[in-house]
Amino acid sequence: MKKISVLIPCFNEKENVVPMSEELVKLFSGELPSYAYEIIFIDNDSTDGTRDLLRGICSKNSNVKAIFNARNFGQFNSPYYGLMQTTGDCTILLCCDFQDPIELIPDMIKEWENGHKLVVMQKKTSKENPFMYFLRSIYYKLIRKFSDVDQIEHFTGFGLYDKSFIDVLRSLKDPTPFLRGIVAELGYKIKIIPYTQAKRREGKTHNNFYTLYDAAMLSVTSYTKIGLRLATFLGFGVAMMSVIVAIVYFVMKLMLWDRFVAGTMPVLIGMFFLGAVVLIFLGIMGEYILSINERLMNRPLVIEEERINMDESRN
């Protein structure tokens, strides 16, 4: 009997962990009885009582398992680490807030049984804030345009991963992994299934400007060179502009030496403009250096505090 693993990262999801586990158990016992299963919640240091609920769920069903992180290790490290702890023939990654429709799991498994090692779920529409969806669309198009690999637009990580691909993830040893980019870069032949993203069922989103910016910068520094190349090209452009303006001013002064008064305003504008350009690109270079620094430190993805119903031999 083949085994399906379902990995669910969570952080302060006390309203959703119980109904999520119940609906998944119902799905496997009803529509997918021919598969063994495990449901793994990896909790990123919740403080709202989520862990107590998970302990209760796990005590009633040994197929439901939990990993408690010692602290919050971020929105990328925790799911990636959780994927490496699964033991199924394939692993399905989905969010705990019901924005990823679990009713599509049978379709994903069907495509997997047809031979696809990776089944990627791609948002075609979303019931989230239309403005946020618009901004995300622009971001994905820019990343796809400037990336060295063919990135998948509106792919959040929701999908099915064959065990062979999970083994690839285990072999990478990347301390700052960006799963979406890794799937596009190292994935097997990918089957894409479009879906409509639902609204969060309960609770509040944990995304904010900082987490969204962090995600954007991780993808930029991991899979594009546009920041550094733009700095180089803009630097040459500003230098050429400065030379042209200097020549024009010089000629004007020679021709109209008694009437042409340049004043200090052009100098001040030029200084502020060049100073702003330098600071912007120092920041971009700093993001790349920070990414390099994090990889060189090679810290562990996650430090565990507790495991429940997990195979202790899995690292």
C-alpha positions in Angstrom: 0.0 0.0 0.0 1.4 3.4 -1.0 1.8 6.0 1.7 0.8 9.7 1.3 2.3 12.3 3.5 0.6 15.6 4.1 2.7 18.4 5.5 1.0 21.4 7.1 3.1 24.3 8.4 1.3 26.4 11.0 1.8 29.4 13.2 -0.9 30.6 15.5 -3.6 28.6 13.8 -5.7 27.5 16.7 -9.0 28.1 14.7 -7.9 25.8 11.9 -5.7 22.9 13.0 -8.6 20.8 14.3 -11.0 21.2 11.3 -8.0 20.7 9.0 -7.0 17.4 10.6 -10.6 16.3 10.6 -11.2 17.0 7.0 -8.0 15.4 5.9 -8.8 12.2 7.9 -12.3 12.2 6.4 -10.8 12.6 2.9 -8.4 9.6 3.3 -11.0 7.4 4.9 -13.6 8.3 2.3 -12.2 9.0 -1.1 -8.7 7.6 -0.7 -9.1 4.4 1.4 -6.5 2.5 -0.6 -3.6 4.7 0.6 -1.9 4.8 4.0 -1.3 8.3 5.2 0.4 10.5 7.7 -0.5 14.1 8.5 2.4 16.2 9.8 1.9 19.6 11.4 5.1 21.6 11.8 4.5 24.4 14.3 6.7 27.5 14.1 6.5 28.4 17.8 2.8 29.3 18.1 1.8 31.2 21.2 -2.0 31.1 20.9 -2.7 27.5 22.1 -2.2 25.8 18.8 0.3 23.3 20.3 -2.1 22.2 23.0 -4.7 21.4 20.3 -2.1 19.5 18.2 -1.2 17.4 21.2 -4.9 16.5 21.7 -5.3 15.6 18.0 -2.1 13.5 17.9 -3.2 11.6 21.1 -6.4 10.5 19.3 -4.9 9.5 16.0 -1.3 8.1 15.5 -1.4 9.0 11.8 -1.5 12.7 12.8 2.0 13.8 13.9 3.6 17.1 15.0 6.9 18.8 15.1 7.3 21.8 17.4 10.1 24.3 16.6 12.1 25.8 19.4 11.4 29.2 17.9 10.0 30.8 14.8 12.5 29.9 12.0 10.7 31.8 9.2 8.2 31.0 6.5 10.7 29.2 4.3 12.9 27.1 6.6 10.1 25.5 8.5 8.1 24.0 5.6 11.3 22.9 3.8 12.5 21.2 7.0 9.1 19.6 7.4 9.3 18.1 3.9 12.5 16.4 4.7 10.8 14.7 7.7 8.1 13.0 5.7 8.2 9.3 5.0 5.5 8.8 2.3 5.9 7.8 -1.3 4.9 11.4 -2.0 4.3 14.5 0.1 1.6 17.1 -0.3 2.4 20.6 1.1 -0.5 22.9 1.9 -1.3 25.8 4.2 -3.3 25.4 7.4 -5.7 28.3 6.6 -7.8 26.4 4.0 -6.7 28.8 1.2 -5.3 25.7 -0.5 -8.3 23.5 -1.3 -7.9 20.0 0.0 -10.6 18.7 -2.3 -8.0 18.9 -5.1 -5.8 16.3 -3.4 -7.4 13.3 -5.2 -6.6 15.1 -8.5 -3.0 15.6 -7.5 -2.6 12.0 -6.5 -4.2 10.9 -9.8 -1.6 12.9 -11.8 1.2 11.4 -9.6 -0.1 7.9 -10.3 0.1 8.9 -14.0 3.8 9.4 -13.7 4.3 13.0 -12.8 6.9 13.4 -10.0 5.9 17.0 -9.3 2.3 18.3 -9.4 2.3 22.1 -8.9 -0.9 24.0 -8.0 -1.0 27.4 -9.7 -3.3 30.2 -8.7 -5.2 31.4 -11.7 -7.6 33.6 -9.6 -7.9 34.4 -6.0 -10.5 35.6 -3.6 -7.9 37.6 -1.7 -7.7 41.4 -1.9 -7.6 42.2 -5.7 -4.9 44.9 -5.2 -2.7 42.4 -3.4 -3.3 39.8 -6.2 -2.3 42.5 -8.7 0.9 43.3 -6.9 1.8 39.6 -6.7 1.2 39.2 -10.4 3.6 42.1 -11.1 6.2 40.5 -8.8 5.9 37.1 -10.4 6.2 38.5 -13.9 9.3 40.5 -13.0 11.0 37.6 -11.3 10.2 35.3 -14.2 11.5 37.8 -16.7 14.8 38.4 -14.9 15.4 35.0 -13.3 18.0 32.6 -14.7 15.4 29.8 -14.5 11.8 29.6 -15.7 9.9 30.5 -12.5 6.3 29.4 -12.0 3.9 32.3 -11.6 1.6 32.3 -8.6 3.1 29.2 -7.2 3.1 29.3 -3.4 4.5 25.8 -2.7 1.1 24.1 -2.7 1.6 20.9 -4.5 2.6 17.2 -4.5 6.3 16.1 -4.4 7.4 12.6 -5.2 9.7 10.9 -2.7 12.6 11.0 -5.2 12.3 14.8 -5.2 12.2 15.0 -1.4 15.5 13.0 -1.5 16.9 15.7 -3.7 15.9 18.4 -1.2 17.6 16.4 1.6 20.8 16.4 -0.5 21.0 20.1 -1.1 21.9 21.3 2.4 20.8 24.8 1.7 20.5 26.9 4.9 18.3 29.5 3.2 16.1 27.5 0.8 13.6 29.0 -1.5 11.4 26.1 -2.4 9.5 27.8 -5.3 12.8 28.5 -7.1 14.2 25.0 -6.3 11.1 23.4 -7.9 11.5 25.4 -11.0 15.3 24.9 -11.2 15.7 21.3 -10.2 12.3 19.8 -10.6 11.4 16.9 -12.8 8.8 17.3 -15.6 6.1 19.4 -13.9 2.3 19.0 -14.1 0.5 22.3 -13.4 -3.0 22.3 -12.1 -4.8 25.7 -12.0 -7.0 26.5 -9.0 -8.9 29.4 -7.4 -7.4 30.4 -4.1 -10.1 30.7 -1.4 -10.2 33.3 1.4 -8.6 32.3 4.8 -11.3 30.4 6.7 -10.5 31.6 10.2 -8.0 33.8 11.9 -5.8 36.6 10.5 -3.0 36.4 8.0 0.5 36.4 9.4 2.0 38.1 6.3 3.1 41.7 6.6 5.4 44.1 4.7 8.5 42.6 6.3 7.7 38.9 5.5 6.6 39.8 1.9 9.8 41.9 1.4 11.9 39.0 2.8 10.3 36.6 0.4 10.9 39.0 -2.5 14.5 39.6 -1.6 15.2 35.9 -1.2 13.9 35.1 -4.7 15.8 38.1 -6.1 19.1 37.3 -4.5 18.8 33.6 -5.1 17.7 33.5 -8.8 18.4 36.9 -10.4 21.3 39.2 -11.2 19.2 42.1 -12.1 20.0 44.2 -9.0 23.8 44.1 -9.6 23.5 44.4 -13.4 21.1 47.4 -13.0 23.6 49.1 -10.7 26.3 48.7 -13.4 24.2 49.9 -16.3 22.7 52.8 -14.4 26.2 53.8 -13.2 27.5 53.9 -16.8 24.3 55.8 -17.8 24.7 58.5 -15.1 28.4 58.8 -15.9 27.7 59.4 -19.6 24.9 61.9 -18.7 27.3 63.8 -16.4 29.9 64.0 -19.1 27.4 65.4 -21.6 26.0 67.9 -19.1 29.5 69.0 -18.3 30.4 69.5 -22.0 27.2 71.5 -22.6 27.9 73.8 -19.6 31.5 74.3 -20.7 30.4 75.2 -24.3 27.7 77.5 -23.0 30.1 79.3 -20.7 32.6 79.8 -23.5 30.0 81.1 -25.9 28.1 83.2 -23.3 30.7 83.8 -20.7 29.3 87.1 -19.6 25.6 86.2 -19.5 25.5 82.4 -18.7 25.2 81.9 -14.9 25.1 78.2 -13.9 24.6 78.8 -10.2 24.7 76.1 -7.5 21.3 74.4 -8.1 22.6 71.9 -10.8 25.4 70.9 -8.5 23.0 70.3 -5.6 20.5 68.4 -7.7 23.4 66.2 -9.1 24.8 65.5 -5.7 21.4 64.5 -4.2 20.6 62.3 -7.3 24.0 60.5 -7.2 23.8 60.1 -3.5 20.3 58.5 -3.8 21.5 56.2 -6.5 24.5 55.1 -4.5 22.5 54.4 -1.4 19.9 52.4 -3.3 22.4 50.1 -4.9 24.4 49.8 -1.7 21.2 48.4 -0.2 20.8 46.0 -3.1 24.4 44.9 -2.8 23.8 44.5 1.0 20.9 42.1 0.3 23.2 39.9 -1.9 25.9 40.0 0.7 23.4 39.1 3.5 22.3 36.1 1.4 25.9 35.0 0.9 26.6 35.4 4.7 23.6 33.3 5.7 24.7 30.5 3.4 28.3 30.6 4.6 27.2 30.4 8.3 25.4 27.2 7.3 23.1 27.2 10.4 20.5 24.4 10.8 17.2 25.0 9.1 15.2 24.3 12.3 15.9 23.4 15.9 13.2 21.0 17.2 11.7 21.3 20.7 9.3 18.3 20.6 8.1 15.5 18.3 4.8 13.7 18.6 4.1 10.3 16.9 7.1 10.9 14.7 9.6 8.2 13.6 12.6 9.0 15.8 15.0 7.6 13.2 14.2 10.4 10.7 16.6 13.4 10.8 
